[in-house]
Amino acid sequence: MRLGTADGPDADRTAGPSADGAGRGVLEGAFALLAAVERLEGAGLTRLAGESGLPKTTAHRLLEQLAALGAVERHAGGYRIGWRMCRLGQDWQPHPELRTAAAGPARRLAALTGAAVGTAVLRGHRTLLVDWFPGEEESSPVPADLSARPWYTAAGKVCAAAPGHRFPPGPVPAAWAREAREIRARGFAVDRGVLTAGAHCVAAPLHCSGDTPVAALFAVVGPGHRLDRVADVVRRTGGCVSARLGRGGD
């Protein structure tokens, strides 16, 4: 099934310059709906139409097409992200060699510390989890899915602390500039219960070249751990991954 074309008598009338009365095309409308479904998991048609700025009839037509494609699915009278979007998202990575370069060092770090270990990237005000490896400790839970977390996870903070990083419009804590300098100086960041409830997270930046991280390496441990010791091994492992990225993941 196609998301409408501009050709033929059965063309989707959401296409073209008057797609929804505001000059938006069918693809923009579809992505607006997908973003609304992600934010409001389980919401119904009326709320999704309002959130995405689409007429209700247009939103319904697009949602039906997206459901047929597996991009969304109906759930308890509403809609949620479908299996195909999750599968596509799991293949995404911020650097073409990241998964290959990080896999071996991350597994060794998980085996050495018992922590759950993973990689993440900062996009806008959100931390996006890219990959992870389970640890042996029950106090080091693996995140349940690839959903976004706030920017102020340990992984998000080491990325945001890079010189010249610019946040999208929105509130940023007044003390962030000082914290960012401290993160750059010590080479890691910490969060307590932000990435994963009830656990601590330590993250180090991953570089390919230059001062801007391409991602972050993180380890999730229980509250009984000495975070300075965890931070040291995470930082050293991050340096190993960065070296592999710099030579193409060899």
N, C-alpha and C positions, 0 to 999 in steps of 0.2 A: 504494500500500500504506500502511495506517495503522500507527502504532506502538501498536496495541491500543486497545480501548475497554472501557468497563465494561458494555456492553450486549450481549446476545445470547449464544448458545451458543458462538460462536467468539471470545469476548472474550479478550484477552491476560491471562493470570492474574498478570502482574507488576503490574497496576494495583491501586489500592486500598491500604488501610492495611497489609495484610500482604504487600506486593509482593515483598519479598525476605527476609522474616523479621525485618526491622529497621524496618518501618513506612515504607519508602521507596516512592514512586510510580514509574510507568514513565518519566516524563520525567526525574526525578532519576537513575534508573538509567542511562538513555541518555546523559545528559550526563556521568555518572561514567565511562562507557565511552569516550566521545569524549575526555575528558581523559586517560585512560590510554593510548589509542591515540596521542595527540599526544606524550605523554612517552616512550612505549616503541615507537616506530615499528618495525613489522615483528614485534612480539610475537605469540605465539599465544594461543589461547583460554584456556588454563589460567592463564597469567600475567596476562592482562587481567582475567579474572574475579577473581583474587586482589587485584589492584591496585584494582579498582573496588568491592570488597566485595560482589560479587553471586555467587549460586550459579552454577555452571558452566552449568546448563541455561538459566537466565535470561539469562546473558551471551550464550550462543550464539544464543538466539532474538532478542535485541535486535541483535546484530551482523548477523544475516542480514537483518533489517528495515532497518537502517542501510545495509547494502551495496546493497540493492535501491533505496534512495532516493539513492544516490550520496554519502552522507555519509562512508562508509568504503569501502575496497576491499581485496580479498584480494591479498596480495603475498608470494610465496616462502614459503607455508605460514603466513603471519601476516596481520596487518591494518595498514593505514596510512590516514591521512586521505584522503578521496575528493575528487574534482573539485568536487562541489557545495559543500563546506565552504570550499574554497580560493576559489571564485568569490564566495561570500557574504562571506568575509573581506576580499576585495579591495575591496568596496564600502563597508566600514565606515570611519568617520572619527570622531574624538573631538569635532569641532565641525562643525555642518552646512555651514559655509562654508569649511572648511580647504582642501580640494583646490582650490577655485576661487581663493581668496585667494593660495595659495602657488604655483600653477602658473607664472605669468608670472615673478615674482621668482626662483624656483628655477631656471628655464630660463636666465635671464640670468646668474645666479650660476655655473651650470655652464659656460656659454659663456665667461664672463670668466676663470674660474680653471682650466678644464679638469678640475675635480673632479667626481666623482659627488655629486649633491646630493639630499637627501630630507627627509621629515618623519617623526617618530616620536613615540610617546607612552609614558609610564610607567604600567604597570598592575601593582600589587603589586610583586613582585621581578623583573619582566620589562620589557624594552624591546620594544615592538611597532612594527615598521616599517609606516608607513601608505602612503607613496608615495616614489618616487625618480626622478631623471633622470640619464642617463648623462653622464659627462664625456668629454673627448677623450683624456685621458692613460691609457695602459695601467697606470700605477702607481696609478690611482684606481679600483679595481674596484667595480662595482655589486654589492650583496648579491644572492645567488642566488635568494632567495625571501623570503616574508613571515614566516618563522619568528621566534619570540621570541629575544631575546638577553638576557644578564644585565642587571640594573638599572644596573650601573656603566659602561655605555657613556657617551660624552659626552652623547648626547641624554637618556639616563636621569638622569644626574647633574644637568643643568640643571633638569629637572623636580623631582627630589628635593630640590634646594637651596632650593626655594620656602619662605618662612616658614610654619611650621605644618604642613609635610608630615609625614605619619605613615606609617611603614613597617608592613607586616603583621608579625606575630610572626616572629622569625628574627634571625640574627646580622647586625649592621651594624658595620663597622670603627670602632674607637675614635677614629680620627682624622677620621671623617666630619664631625663638627660643625665643625671648623676648615676643612676643605676646602669645605664648603657655604658658609661665610661668604665665603671667597675667591672662589667662583664667583659669588655674588650681587654682590660688589664689582666684579668685572671684566666680568660679563655674558656669560660663555661658559665652556664646559668642554671638556676634551680627553681622548681616550683613545688608547692606542697598541696597536693590534691586537685590540681587544675587539669592536667592531662588525664589522670585517672584518679577517681575518688578514693581516699584512704591511703594513698601511696605518694612517695616523693619521686620526682623526676629530675635527672641531671642531664644536661645537653651540651654538646660542643659543636662549633661550626664546621662545615665541610666546604673546602675551597677547591676550585679547579685552577683558577688564576685570579690575581687581583685581590682586593679586600672584601668583596661582596660574596658571602657564602652562597653556594648553590642549594644547600640544604643543611640540616642539622642531624647529628647522631644523638640519640637519647637512650638512657637506661632508666627503668622504673624499678624502684626498690621499696621495701617496707620502711616504716618510720624508725626502726631500730638501727638502721645502718649509719655508719660514719660517712656523711656526704662528702667530706673532703677526700677520703680515700676513693670513693666511687668516682668523684670528679676527676681525680688524677688518671685513673685507668680509662675513663671515657675520653678525656682530652687526648691521651696518647693514641688510643684507637682511632679517634677522629683524624689525627695526623697521618696515620697509616692509610686511611681511606682517601684522604686528600691527596696523598702521594700517588695512589693508584689512579685517581681521577686525572691527575696531572700528566700521567703517561698513558692515558687511554684505557685505564682499567686492567692493564696487564698484570 
